[in-house]
């Protein structure tokens, strides 16, 4: 029994090396006996669903250039929207794939994650912080030989809560015309559909882009540029006012980075206008990647990092100016990361202020103190505060305390606080115990009340939906 689907690896990495047979099995069970939610297709009054559960089993096997996997589950709620439950419990093979990667060829069929370019035209990748585990169901092929690379894909994407689906096809090609310099093109079609009653498809989106990337012979300077266009056909009038032509979208993204000795510098630029096809997530190396405005937004950012060798210390600073429709502002953050201080202390902290449509402050900090060669104490803090117009000020604070004995076990306690009640409470607690077995196998038992978010123990992290209850997970590797 398992609940959380195993992350399915995307296609197009390095050519597989000969390897013996291996098998990974992960089982997970999540249970909440007090969930209050309703079915998504009911026009009746809210209907209590007192039990939320998901049990699943994931298997991944590999032999030589072949890799295959499947995830079977029995579930009665939608993970991407924890406030909606299924009209009836479902038992199914939720994810399955088969991949071959050898020589110049790589093929994959079933469920997979993929990108065209770096996501400007198409980006179907998992985003655990917002509970998105979307995959393409179809086929993907790559061919790479010498300086030429070709990539094609086709399939469908359906949201887990069955409220929206897309049919898509895409292709890209690139050639290394000079050592370290590549030029490519990408194209994709996305047919958007709505599955709920009375929902109307928004039409066909056809995109294309030109891509240039490169690196100088020394490896200290590299760049990436992409320019894209998006055509809309038979699109319904959008329910929001747009100061642009709704039949055409334009996008530009670029970055230039420089690395020399202890310095790393990067400049970044973006400009998006009416460029949302529902399945694209353009790159932006920022802590607020989920806030990309694809309808009418632009931004410029500078990032600087300096690394000391003794002690092992990294200092960083990011400063950017952004525009989202008629709002303009900035996003500035900085911090440090210190490792192996006094041969036993790791410390990191980042603080930032974003003020575009409204002011938002974010703090992230972590501390690991190795009490002995085997015992350690770990603390992590996440604090986020904003003051959005028309609403009360909001804040959330997550504190995790973990005691671990390497490599045997880790015990942790999480306290979450927020100004918006979750399960009628503004303060929640969650506890867990993780026991490590041989060959990266483990057992994990946890429970309590959780607003939702990332839970880490023993070097492994999962993102959980809001719930009250308990969770059991096991992973075995042969």
C-alpha positions, 0 to 999 in steps of 0.5 A: 500500500502506497500513497504518494506516486513515485517521481517518474524520471524524464527522458533525455539524460545521458546514455545508459551504461550497462548495469545489472538488474535492479528493482525498487519498491515503494509503498505508502499509506496516508489516512485522515479520518476527519476530512470534510470535503465534497465531490467535484461534479456534484451540484448538491449541497456540500457533502461530508467525506469523513475519510481521506485515504490513498494507498499505493505501490510503486515498482521500478525495474532496470536491466541494461538500457531498459527501465520500466515502472508502474504505480498502482493506487487505491484512493478517494481524494485528489492530491492536487486539490485536497478539498475535493474527493472522488465521487467514488474510490478508485483502484487503478494503475496510476502511472506506468512507463517503459524507457530504452536509452542506448547509443544515439537513441532514447525512447519512452512510452507511457507516463513521462515528464518533458521539456521543449527547450527550457520550458518556454513552449512546453513544460510538463514537470512535477512541482511538489510544492504546489502538489502538481504531479502531472505527466504526459501520457504518450511517447517521447523519442530522442536521437543524438549523434555528433553535433545534431540532436532531435526530439519529438513527443506526443500525448495527452495531459490530464489534471489529477482532479479531472477538471482539465485536459490537453492534447499535445505534440512537439518537436525540437532540433539543435545543432552544434555549429561551432565548438560549444555553440548550439542553435535550435528550433522548437515547435508545439501544438497544444489543444486545450479541453475542459472536462467539467460539465458546461466547460468549453474548450479554449482552442488550439495554441500553436507555438514556435521558438528559436533557441541559442546557447553556448559556452566559451572554451574556458567554460567560464562564460555561457548563455541561453537565449529563446524567442517564442511566438504563440498563435491562438485559434478559436479561442473563447473570450477570456474572462479577464481583461487583457491589454494585448491581442488575445490571438497572439503571444510573444515571449523572450527569455535569456541569461548570461552567466560568468564563473571565475574562481570564487565568483559566479555572476548571472544576468537574467531577462524575461518578457512574456505577453499572452503566452500561457498555453496551460502547460508552459513554465518558462525558466526563471532562476528565482525563489518565486518561480511560481509567480511567473506572469505569462499574460503580461509581465517582464523582469530583469535580475542580477545574481552574484555569489562568492565562495570562500574555501576556508572556511567553506562559506558561500555568500549570495545576493539577488536583485531584480525588478519586475512588472506584472500587468500594471504593477511594478516592483522589486524582489531582493534577497540575500544570504549565506551558507556555511559548511563544516564550521568547527568540523561539526556545524552547517548553517544557512540563511536567506532573507528576501523582500518582494514588493510587486503587487503587494509586499512579501517577506520570506525567511529560510534558515537551517542548522545542522550540529553534529554532536558526535560523529554519529549523532546530529541535531537539525533545525529548519525554519521557513517564515513567509509574511505578506500584506495583499490588498483587500485582505488581512495580513498573512503569515506562516511559520514552519519549524522542524526539529530533527534528531538523527543517528547516522545512518540508522534513524531520524526522529522529527517534530514539525510545528506549523503556524499560520494566520489562516486556520487549517482544520480550525486551528492556527497551530499544528504539530506533526511527528515522525520516525524514519528508520534506514535499512540497508541499500537505501531502503527505509521505513517511515511512520508519521502522524499529526496535523499538517497544513501541507508542505515539504517534510524532510527526514534522513536526507529524503523529502516528500510534499504532503497535502493538508491532512490530519491523520497518519502516514506510513511509507516503506522503500526497498531496493534490491 
